[in-house]
Amino acid sequence: MRHLGLRACVALIAIATAYPVAQQKPLFTFHSNAWLNLHHYVRSNARGGPAPTGLTDDERAQWAAGVDFYKPYVPRELTLDDGMIAIKNALRGAEGKPSLDGIAIDAALKATLERIMPVYQKRWWPEHDRANREWIAAMQPFVDRHGAALGQALARVYDVSWPRDPIPVDLSVTAGASGAYGTSDPSAHITMSPSTFRGYVSLEMLFHESTHGIVPLYQWVSQAATAQKVTVPPQLSHAVLFYTAGELTVRELKARGIDYTGYADDKFLAGMCGAGCRDKMAAHWGPRLDGKRSIPDALSALVAAFK
């Protein structure tokens, strides 16, 4: 290989300095974790999900015992119950491990999951893992293409910083009643079902669920409501998150020549915060998306619309 002269090397360094290679920091990391999937799947069965078929008598007995054990977990909230969040976070640490040794969960729960894992791995996990990984492969180009713009837009609207580390996203065969949920303790984390959200709506929902972990909107809305002595719909803050992620996704895709309608339509938002909710959101919170109103002013006006 011919060596470059000193003058040529200096020129190349100058070019590299003037035009640095863009290094886009990942916004998310995607995971397909057998233990976390098993936790959600057996809980779903305990909630009355489809009974498994094709099992041997021994497998059926083991699985039935696991489902029965999980029945007390059914009414517990995945996003509000600290114990359920702790279980999920602990199982995240078991990704790729053959057992739950060293995982800090209740001993009886650990024994149950380890006992039924062989049945799950034999009967369902290969298909669940395939679906998870297919979703990840399909979603990554969307995130690569639109993620930076959406992350910056959300951070600007809510006046927050995007997490320094990528937000982990666990794909799970089932992820609660809505098909996805986000938590913030100890940091932002998303669980999402690949069968519930696909295509561009998946992109929107990734950023919607992200805001649950990085934006204290419930506190902001509560403070605005208390200041005006207004009783607002309990789901108002959640509706704002839906509206914001949807509108920003619509705008980003439109800028790329892609026609898209946000997930939360008029009927959906009306179910969360009453008739005309979208109109109130557009009139009072919408200016915040355009940078024409501060967060306190926009939320104060939105809250006042519910007097």
N, C-alpha and C positions, 0 to 999 in steps of 0.2 A: 504494500500500500504506500503511495507517494505521500511524503510528509508535506504539510502546508508551511509556507514561509511565515515569518513573524508578522508581516504586514497583513497577510490574508487572515491569520488567526485573530488579529485585532479587529479586522472588519467584521468577521463572523460574530465575535463577542458583542460588538456594537449593535449588530442587527438583532441578536437575541435579546439584548437589553431593551431595545426600542420596541420590539414586538414580542412580549413574553407569551408563552403558551398558556392558554386559559386552563386553570385547574379548578373545575367546578366541584365543590365539596358535596359529597352525597347528603341528601336530605333524609333518606330512609335506609334502613337495612331490613331485608326481608328474610323471614325464617319459616321453616316447616318442621315443627317440633312434635314428635310422637306423643310425648307425655302431656303436653298442653292440649293437643287434639283429643287424646283419650279423656282427659278431664272434662272437656266441653261435650264430648260425644256421649259419655255415659250419663252426664247430667241431663242432656237432651232426652235420652231414653227414659230417664226417671221422670221427666216432665210429661211423658206420654208420647214420645216420638215413636216412629214405626218399630215394631218388634223385629228383632233380627231373625233371619231365616237361615237354613242350611247348616246349623250348628249340630255338633254331636251332643248326646245327652249330657256328657260331662261339661262340655263348653257351655251349653245352655244353662246348666245349674250354676256354674261359676259366674256367668254374665248376669244372671238373674239376681244372684247375691250382691254383685256390685251395684246393680241398678237399685236394689232395695236399700243398700247402704247410702246411696246418694240422694234419696228422697228428702232428707232434711235440708239438703243444699238447694233444692229447687226454688223455694220462696226467697232465698237470699239474693240480694241485688249484686250483680257483677260489678257495678260502678260505684255503689254507695256503701257497700259492706266492706269494712277494712279487712275483715278476715278473708273474704273471697279475693280481694285484691292481693293480699299477702300470699295466698295459695298460688294464684296465677304467677306472681313474681317469682316465687320459689321454684315453680316448675319450669320457668324459663331457664333457670340455671341447670336443668337436667337435660337440655337439648343434646342429642347424640350419645347420651349415656345409657348403659344397659340396665342400670338400676337407679334407685332413688337414695342410695347411700350418700349421707352428708347433706341431703335436701331437708330444710327445716320446715316440715309440715307435720301435722298430727300423726301419731304412730299408726292409728287405725286407718286413716286415709292412705297413708303410705303403703301399708300392707295390702289394702284393697286394690290400689292401682297396680302394684307389682303383681298381684295374683291374677288380675284380668288382662294385663298387658299382653301375655302370649296369645290370648284369644283375639285381642284387637289387632295385633301385628299379623296374625295369620289370615284373618277374615276381612279386615277393612283398611288397615293402614296403607298397604301398597296403592290402593285406589285413591285414598284421601291425600296421600303424599304426592301422587301424580297430579291431582287436580290443583293442589297448592302450588306446585312448581310450574305448572302450565300458566296459572294466573300470574305468577311472578314474572315469568318470561314475557308474557303479553303486556304487563303493566310497566316494566322497566323503560321501554322506549317512550311511553307517555310521560313518565317522570323526567327522563333525560331531556325531553323536548320542551315541556311546559313547567316543570317543577320550580326552577329558579325564579321565574316570573311570578308564579303563584305564591311561593314562599315570601318573596319580597313584598308583594301586594298585601298579603295578610299581616305581615309584620308592620307595614306602614299603617294600615287601617286601625289595628289594635295598639299601635305604638309599643310594640314589644320586640325583643330580639329572638330570632330563630335559635333553637338550642344549639349549643356549640358542637355537640355530638349528634350524629344522625339519630332520628327517632326510630326505634325498633318496631317493626310490624310483624306480628305473628299471624300467619294464615292458619285458619282452623275450620274444620268441616262444618262446625256450627259456632256461632259467636253471639249467643243470646237471642232474645226475641227479635231484635232489629237487624241482626246479621253483622253488626260491627259495634265496637265500643272503644272509647279512649279513656285512659286514666292518667293521673298526674303524680302519683305517689310511688316511688320517690322521684320519678321523672316521667316525662311523657312516654306513653306506650300505647300501641294500637293493636287490637285483635279484630280480624276481619274474615268473614266467610267468603271463599271464592265463588260459591254458587249464588250468592245474594247480589253481589255488585260486580258488574263487568263493564268493559269499555270505558268511555269517558266519565260515566257516573262513578266508576271506581276511583278515577283521578280526583273528582270532586270530594268523594267521601274520605279519601286519604287526608285531604287538607281540612275537611270538616272535623274529623276525629282528632287531628293534630291540635286544633284549637282548644279542645277539651283539656289538653295537657299543658298548654302554655298561656292561656288567656283566662284571668279570673273574672269572667263576665258576669257570673251569677252574683258576685259581691258588688260589682259596679251597678248592676240593675237594682239590686236590693237597696243600695245606698241612695240611688236616685228616687226610688219609690218611697223610702222612709222619709227623705227630705221633703217630699210633696204630700206625704200621708195618703198615698194612693195604693190600693190593693191591685196588683197586676196579676195576670194569669201566671200560674206557677211555671209554665214552660216558656215564658217570654224570652228569657236569656238563651235557651236552647234554640228557639225560633230565630233569634238574631244570628246565632252561629250558622244555622242552615242557610238563611238568606244571604249572609255575607259570602260564605264559601261558594254558594251557587252562582251569585252574581259575578264574583271575580273569575270563576271558571268560565262562565259564558263570555265574559269580556276577553279573557286570554284566548279562548278558542276562536272567537269571532275575528280577533286581530290576525289569526293564522288562516282565515278563510274557512273556518269550520262552524257549521250551524249546530248549536247545542241548546237544549232547554234544561234548566237546573232541576235538580231532584225534587226540591220542595216547591210544588206548585201552589196555586191559591187555596185549593181544597186542603192540602197537607198543612199549610200554615194556619188556616182557619181552625183546623182540628187542634192545633197547639195553643192558639191565643185568640180565637174568636173570629167572627165574620169581619171582613175588611182588614185583617191583620197585615196582609201583604201591602195594601195601600198605605197603611200607617207606617210600615217599615220603610217603604220607598220614600215617603214624604219626609220622615224625620231622621231615620238612620241612613238612608241613601246618600244624603249630602256628605256624610262622613267618608263614604267610599270614594267620593270625588275630591276629598281633601278640602271641602268647603265648610266644615264644621268640626269643632273639637269633640272628643269623646264625651265629656260631661254634658256639653250642650245638646248633642244629638240624643243621648240617652234621657236627658231631662225632658226633651220635647217628646220623645217616644212614650215615656212613662205618662206624661200629661195627657196623651191621646186616649188613655184608658180610664180617665176620671169619669 
